[in-house]
Amino acid sequence: RSGRQAGRQAGRQAGRQAGRQAGKQASKQASKQASKQASKQVSSRQVVVGMTVG
């Protein structure tokens, strides 16, 4: 009976660990994607401004 309890505890611990890892990975990916998108937008806007000026 204690073995089943320990197994459930270990499973819960592993699940929490995996969830935290996945969340961290997802947030890192999302921030990287957002920064890339923002820099692309800024560069394209600068190009447009340069063309209108020139």
C-alpha positions in Angstrom: 0.0 0.0 0.0 2.8 2.4 0.8 4.4 1.5 -2.5 1.3 2.7 -4.3 1.3 5.9 -2.3 5.0 6.4 -3.2 4.3 5.8 -6.8 1.5 8.3 -6.9 3.7 10.8 -5.1 6.5 10.2 -7.6 4.1 10.5 -10.5 2.7 13.8 -9.3 6.2 15.1 -8.7 7.3 14.1 -12.2 4.2 15.6 -13.8 4.7 18.9 -12.0 8.4 18.9 -13.1 7.5 18.2 -16.7 4.8 20.9 -16.7 7.1 23.5 -15.3 9.8 22.5 -17.9 7.3 22.7 -20.7 6.0 26.1 -19.5 9.4 27.5 -19.3 10.3 26.2 -22.8 7.1 27.6 -24.2 7.5 31.0 -22.7 11.1 31.2 -23.9 10.0 30.2 -27.4 7.1 32.7 -27.4 9.4 35.6 -26.2 12.0 34.7 -28.9 9.3 34.6 -31.6 7.8 37.9 -30.4 11.2 39.7 -30.4 12.0 38.3 -33.8 8.6 39.5 -35.1 9.0 42.9 -33.5 12.5 43.4 -35.0 11.3 42.3 -38.4 8.4 44.8 -38.2 10.8 47.6 -37.1 13.2 46.9 -40.0 10.5 46.8 -42.6 9.1 50.0 -41.2 12.5 51.6 -41.4 12.8 50.5 -45.0 9.4 52.0 -45.8 10.4 55.3 -44.2 13.7 55.4 -46.1 11.9 54.8 -49.4 9.4 57.5 -48.7 12.1 60.0 -47.7 14.3 59.0 -50.7 
